[in-house]
Amino acid sequence: MPRGSQRGGPANLRAGSGKYEMASDGMALAHLYEEHADALRGKHPFTREELDLLREASEWLLDNLTPDGARRPAAKQRGEAEAMRDRLWTLLVRRHAELRKIGYYFHGDAFEDVTPKLQSRVVKAAVEEADEEEVDEDGGDEEVHQEEEVAEEPEQASP
């Protein structure tokens, strides 16, 4: 195998061929200096930290740059279920005002319980409090909570 034709060798380095190629060259150089570290020790001005920084920056660039002429990933095709879900949501948003009017017609001021606002959530604690209030209003059994008294002993003064 000719010299420099290995992965990351000097044959893979090219001058002036774009940002993606420069990032690729940075990876190749970092790999080359790492591979031949003993032979190159004291013969170049780069520190180990600078070569690590070059490798990290090159990796980031390769992950975030797309070479010119590269195929872009195809747009994800939505499935039938997703399209149906979106149509249902659109219909619900458009007709929700009429639904609330109907709820008010049949239930009066209690229509909020039947037709809540869109994207509103009922907190579990609020539901439990409402249930407790209904039990209290109905004359249900009230639980008597007795608090235990804990006597605290005074701290003894140290001699």
C-alpha positions as CSV (number, residue, x, y, z in Angstrom):
1,M,0.0,0.0,0.0
2,P,1.5,3.4,-0.9
3,R,2.5,5.7,1.8
4,G,-0.3,8.1,2.9
5,S,-3.1,6.1,1.4
6,Q,-4.2,4.8,4.8
7,R,-7.3,6.3,6.5
8,G,-6.5,9.8,7.6
9,G,-3.1,9.8,5.8
10,P,-1.6,12.8,3.9
11,A,-3.1,11.6,0.6
12,N,-6.6,12.4,2.0
13,L,-5.7,16.0,2.7
14,R,-6.6,18.5,0.0
15,A,-6.2,22.3,0.0
16,G,-9.1,24.8,-0.7
17,S,-12.0,22.4,-1.4
18,G,-14.6,23.8,1.0
19,K,-15.6,23.9,4.7
20,Y,-16.7,20.3,4.9
21,E,-13.4,19.2,3.4
22,M,-11.5,21.4,5.8
23,A,-13.3,19.8,8.8
24,S,-12.5,16.4,7.3
25,D,-8.8,17.4,6.9
26,G,-8.8,18.6,10.6
27,M,-9.9,15.1,11.7
28,A,-7.3,13.5,9.4
29,L,-4.5,15.7,10.8
30,A,-5.5,15.1,14.4
31,H,-5.6,11.3,13.7
32,L,-2.2,11.5,11.9
33,Y,-0.5,13.4,14.7
34,E,-2.0,11.0,17.3
35,E,-0.9,7.9,15.3
36,H,2.7,9.1,14.8
37,A,3.1,11.0,18.1
38,D,6.4,9.3,19.0
39,A,8.0,10.1,15.6
40,L,6.7,13.7,15.5
41,R,7.5,14.6,19.2
42,G,9.4,17.9,19.3
43,K,9.1,18.4,15.5
44,H,5.8,20.4,15.5
45,P,4.5,23.4,17.5
46,F,1.2,21.9,18.5
47,T,0.3,20.9,22.1
48,R,-1.7,17.8,22.9
49,E,-4.6,20.1,24.0
50,E,-4.6,21.9,20.7
51,L,-4.8,18.7,18.8
52,D,-7.7,17.5,21.0
53,L,-9.4,20.8,20.4
54,L,-8.9,20.4,16.6
55,R,-10.4,16.9,16.7
56,E,-13.5,18.1,18.8
57,A,-14.1,21.1,16.5
58,S,-13.7,19.0,13.4
59,E,-16.1,16.4,14.7
60,W,-18.7,19.1,15.5
61,L,-18.3,20.6,12.0
62,L,-18.6,17.3,10.3
63,D,-21.8,16.6,12.3
64,N,-23.3,20.0,11.5
65,L,-22.2,20.8,8.0
66,T,-23.6,19.2,4.8
67,P,-21.2,19.0,1.9
68,D,-22.2,20.8,-1.3
69,G,-24.3,18.7,-3.6
70,A,-25.2,16.2,-0.9
71,R,-28.7,14.8,-0.8
72,R,-30.9,16.3,1.8
73,P,-32.9,13.7,3.9
74,A,-36.3,13.2,2.4
75,A,-39.1,15.0,4.3
76,K,-41.0,12.6,6.5
77,Q,-44.2,11.5,5.0
78,R,-47.1,11.8,7.5
79,G,-49.2,8.8,8.0
80,E,-53.0,8.5,7.7
81,A,-53.4,8.5,11.5
82,E,-51.5,11.7,11.9
83,A,-53.5,13.4,9.1
84,M,-56.8,12.2,10.7
85,R,-55.6,13.5,14.1
86,D,-54.8,16.9,12.6
87,R,-58.2,17.1,10.9
88,L,-60.0,16.2,14.1
89,W,-58.2,18.9,16.0
90,T,-59.0,21.5,13.4
91,L,-62.6,20.6,13.5
92,L,-62.7,20.7,17.3
93,V,-61.0,24.1,17.4
94,R,-63.4,25.6,14.8
95,R,-66.6,24.2,16.4
96,H,-65.7,24.4,20.1
97,A,-67.5,27.8,20.6
98,E,-70.8,26.2,19.3
99,L,-70.3,23.2,21.6
100,R,-69.9,25.5,24.6
101,K,-73.1,27.4,23.6
102,I,-75.0,24.1,23.5
103,G,-73.5,23.1,26.9
104,Y,-74.8,26.4,28.3
105,Y,-78.2,25.8,26.8
106,F,-78.6,22.4,28.4
107,H,-76.6,22.9,31.7
108,G,-76.9,26.6,32.5
109,D,-74.1,28.0,34.6
110,A,-72.7,24.5,35.2
111,F,-71.7,24.2,31.5
112,E,-68.0,24.6,32.5
113,D,-68.2,21.1,34.0
114,V,-69.5,19.6,30.8
115,T,-67.6,21.7,28.2
116,P,-64.2,22.9,29.6
117,K,-62.1,25.3,27.6
118,L,-59.7,23.8,25.1
119,Q,-56.5,22.5,26.4
120,S,-57.5,23.1,30.0
121,R,-56.7,20.6,32.6
122,V,-58.3,19.7,35.9
123,V,-55.8,19.4,38.7
124,K,-56.3,16.3,40.8
125,A,-56.1,18.2,44.0
126,A,-58.8,20.6,42.9
127,V,-61.1,17.7,42.1
128,E,-60.5,16.1,45.5
129,E,-61.2,19.5,47.2
130,A,-64.5,19.8,45.3
131,D,-65.5,16.2,46.3
132,E,-64.7,17.0,50.0
133,E,-66.8,20.2,49.8
134,E,-69.8,18.2,48.4
135,V,-69.5,15.7,51.2
136,D,-69.4,18.5,53.8
137,E,-72.4,20.2,52.3
138,D,-74.4,16.9,52.2
139,G,-73.8,16.6,56.0
140,G,-71.5,13.6,55.6
141,D,-69.2,12.3,58.3
142,E,-66.5,14.8,59.1
143,E,-63.2,13.4,60.1
144,V,-61.8,14.8,63.2
145,H,-58.1,15.3,63.1
146,Q,-56.4,15.3,66.4
147,E,-52.9,16.7,66.5
148,E,-50.5,15.0,68.7
149,E,-48.6,17.3,71.0
150,V,-44.9,16.6,71.1
151,A,-43.3,18.0,74.2
152,E,-39.9,19.4,73.5
153,E,-37.4,19.1,76.2
154,P,-35.4,22.1,76.9
155,E,-31.8,21.8,76.0
156,Q,-29.5,21.3,78.9
157,A,-26.9,23.9,79.4
158,S,-23.4,22.5,79.1
159,P,-21.1,23.0,82.1
